[in-house]
Amino acid sequence: MIMNSRSETRSRELRARAVELTPGGVHSNVRLTSPSVFFDRGKGAWLWDADGNDYVDYLLGQGPNFLGHAHDEVITAVESAMRRGGVFGSQHVLENEAGELFLDSIGWAERVRFGVSGTEADQAALRLARAATGRTRFVRFEGHYHGWLDNVLIKTVDGVTGPASEGQLAHHLDDSIVLGFNDPVALARAFDEHGGEIAAVILEPMMCNSGAIPPENGYLQRVRELCTEHGAVLIFDEVITGFRLTLGGAAERFGVTPDLAVYGKAMAGGWPVSALAGRADVMDRFAAGVNHSGTFNSSVPACAAVTAALTVLRRDAPYQRVEEHGARLIDGIRKLGVDHDLPLRVQGLPMAFHVGFGDPAPVIDAAGLGRLDLKRYADLVPVLVDHGIWVAPRGIWYVSAAHGDSELAAVLERLDAALSAGGRR
């Protein structure tokens, strides 16, 4: 494989030291499968590593940097707030401001609780659903990600679902009913067989963590109908889709209102914040017997980051620009696939799409995604990185409000060179 000439001296030194300090040299297992690059800084849609090499970034920290890296208004707001303190062990004056702006932005929910991670917020949502219904089981879907804890982390092999990690307690998955996405008949059957046991249906309304698979027409509407009919709580995991697909997230874009929804990533300009929002009658159980705690929940800098990021998104809505950039990028990637005579395929929406190799027919679920040549694309990613394109081995590309014409020209030029160097087996 022909490699571009980019310095790696400092990164190699940092990598050698990292493996002595932390398992695998990384602090999140997701990074084990990514090229080992040590970044020094980021600004807008660009990253610079420890050796000074630049990268046009279409991973955006796994999605949070929807406004781009180091957005000036978010940084200023967080810095100013931190000078007043960070965590008080009580309420503070920024909480209401952040909460009001958040609820007004998504448009449908009546209450919100701020936390730190999407994983914990998903757990809080499931706990609320069990309390509200008196039931224990929940429906979820192959390929959808709801965190790394024992009761939600799964993998499916040859149609059999089980734990995805050593040390994971298999019986913690007993309350899960795992179905294929975009299959309303299967969901109706699950309710017919287990309706009296199902507390909730939880799903990514657009399957973004893997594959960038949108819901088929009418699917989410049918999910909503079935949950209402059987008294189950509908939970949207909008950790990725929230504030990315549009200001009101997937609920607004697809016109379906859940009972609860979990948000993160794009809502706070890169700051680690999550939110659980929903109907007052369900959410208010947190004040009447359902425990949801956390020292850093609604911290001062978190609320400042949420307020600053949402203010920017509302004042200068970037969604049309992001759609236009993403559409042009998708067209450019497809054209390069043709130019290089490669079975390169792109699927999804302009702000979040999947690039891979295989049949160009639309993929509607995890099983279809598994039939693509995912390894071939993962093997290409180190070549893309070596040519200054920062993306994920699993194929997802994210577009930010900071991407413009110069980034588009750069990524297509670099992708052209990368495909010439390593696009073929």
Disulfide bonds with the S-S distance in Angstrom:
none
